[in-house]
């Protein structure tokens, strides 16, 4: 009897957790409350700030790997 109760409780808990996770809408936040468009704008700003300040290794951190701008950093 105890095994059946444990199995039922485990199934109920599993279904409950799955239903909670299925209802979650992903939020793309960076911890400061900004949305993904603002995060992209901030990343571009930080990239250009690093280029202006001649911090080329830092600028590579803000680039898409093997992208056109990543190759331009070395020039």
Secondary structure, DSSP 8 states (H G I E B T S, - for coil): -HHHHHHHHHHHHHHHHHHHHHT-------SSS--HHHHHHHHHHHHHHHHHTT-HHHHHHTS-TT-HHHHHTT-
